[in-house]
């Protein structure tokens, strides 16, 4: 499943209305620990805007708009805003569950954690205990 969103901004520069946009696959930025502020540089880069220009400063002055969410992002986009913190937490949990599922498949011949009542909760508890 794709975890993605369209990111855009609208601003004026030298009398022209500019509307840079990009389709953002969220998995890599979330995996790398990117913060929402970093999206401006990414949007600029993908739209040929020099990060050391006045045009970039104008872009940064405008709010980013998020729409067309897919995957987990669908639960965190409302009215053009993205709840990055909520998305990040849900993404990390989904990634952890996928890792735990692979371990269960490899060692217990289980296709889905839900196939064995309580297994998902048990593995999550073991993981949390090991972290502490």
C-alpha positions as CSV (number, residue, x, y, z in Angstrom):
1,X,0.0,0.0,0.0
2,X,1.2,3.4,-0.9
3,X,1.5,6.0,1.9
4,X,1.5,9.2,0.0
5,X,0.0,12.7,-0.2
6,X,0.0,15.6,-2.6
7,X,1.9,18.7,-1.2
8,X,1.4,22.1,-2.7
9,X,1.7,25.8,-2.0
10,X,0.5,29.0,-3.7
11,X,2.4,32.3,-3.7
12,X,3.2,35.3,-5.9
13,X,6.7,36.0,-7.1
14,X,7.6,38.8,-9.5
15,X,4.0,39.3,-10.4
16,X,3.3,35.7,-11.2
17,X,1.2,33.2,-9.3
18,X,3.2,30.1,-8.6
19,X,1.7,26.8,-7.5
20,X,4.5,24.3,-6.9
21,X,3.3,20.8,-6.1
22,X,4.6,17.2,-5.7
23,X,3.4,13.8,-4.9
24,X,5.2,12.7,-1.8
25,X,5.8,9.0,-0.9
26,X,5.8,9.4,2.9
27,X,7.6,6.2,3.8
28,X,11.1,7.4,3.1
29,X,10.8,10.8,4.9
30,X,9.2,9.2,7.9
31,X,11.9,6.5,8.0
32,X,14.6,9.2,7.8
33,X,12.9,11.2,10.6
34,X,12.2,14.2,8.5
35,X,10.3,17.0,10.2
36,X,7.5,18.9,8.4
37,X,9.7,21.9,7.9
38,X,11.9,19.9,5.6
39,X,9.0,19.5,3.2
40,X,9.6,23.1,1.9
41,X,13.1,22.3,0.7
42,X,11.8,19.1,-0.9
43,X,8.9,20.9,-2.6
44,X,11.4,23.6,-3.8
45,X,13.8,21.1,-5.1
46,X,11.2,19.2,-7.1
47,X,9.9,22.4,-8.6
48,X,13.3,24.0,-9.6
49,X,13.3,26.6,-6.9
50,X,16.7,27.6,-5.6
51,X,16.9,27.2,-1.8
52,X,19.0,30.4,-1.6
53,X,16.5,32.6,-3.5
54,X,13.9,35.2,-2.6
55,X,11.5,32.9,-4.4
56,X,12.2,30.2,-1.8
57,X,11.6,32.7,1.0
58,X,8.2,33.5,-0.5
59,X,7.4,29.8,-0.6
60,X,8.4,29.4,3.0
61,X,6.0,32.2,4.0
62,X,3.0,30.3,2.8
63,X,1.4,27.3,4.4
64,X,1.7,23.9,2.7
65,X,-1.5,22.3,1.6
66,X,-2.0,18.5,1.7
67,X,-4.6,16.6,-0.2
68,X,-5.1,13.3,-2.1
69,X,-3.9,11.2,0.7
70,X,-3.4,7.4,0.2
71,X,-2.7,4.7,2.8
72,X,-2.1,5.7,6.4
73,X,-2.0,9.3,5.4
74,X,-5.8,9.2,4.7
75,X,-6.4,9.2,8.5
76,X,-4.3,12.3,9.1
77,X,-5.2,14.8,6.4
78,X,-8.1,17.2,7.2
79,X,-8.9,20.5,5.5
80,X,-5.6,20.7,3.7
81,X,-3.6,20.1,6.9
82,X,-1.5,17.1,7.7
83,X,-1.2,15.9,11.3
84,X,2.5,14.9,11.0
85,X,2.9,13.8,14.6
86,X,-0.1,11.5,14.4
87,X,1.0,10.2,11.0
88,X,4.5,9.5,12.3
89,X,3.3,7.6,15.3
90,X,0.8,5.5,13.2
91,X,3.5,4.8,10.6
92,X,6.0,3.7,13.2
93,X,3.4,1.4,14.7
94,X,2.5,-0.1,11.3
95,X,6.1,-0.6,10.5
96,X,6.7,-2.4,13.8
97,X,3.7,-4.6,13.3
98,X,5.0,-5.5,9.8
99,X,8.4,-6.5,11.3
100,X,6.7,-8.5,14.0
101,X,4.5,-10.2,11.4
102,X,7.6,-11.2,9.3
103,X,9.2,-12.7,12.5
104,X,6.0,-14.7,13.3
105,X,5.8,-16.0,9.7
106,X,9.4,-17.0,9.7
107,X,9.5,-18.7,13.1
108,X,5.9,-19.8,13.7
109,X,4.5,-20.4,10.2
110,X,1.8,-17.8,10.9
111,X,0.4,-15.7,8.0
112,X,-1.2,-12.9,10.0
113,X,-0.7,-12.0,13.7
114,X,-4.5,-11.9,14.0
115,X,-4.6,-15.6,13.2
116,X,-3.5,-16.3,16.8
117,X,-5.5,-14.6,19.5
118,X,-3.3,-12.4,21.6
119,X,-0.1,-12.9,19.6
120,X,0.0,-9.3,18.3
121,X,-0.5,-7.8,21.8
122,X,2.1,-10.3,23.2
123,X,4.7,-9.4,20.6
124,X,4.1,-5.7,21.1
125,X,4.5,-6.1,24.9
126,X,7.7,-8.0,24.5
127,X,9.1,-5.4,22.2
128,X,8.1,-2.6,24.6
129,X,9.6,-4.5,27.5
130,X,12.9,-5.0,25.6
131,X,13.0,-1.3,24.7
132,X,12.9,-0.3,28.4
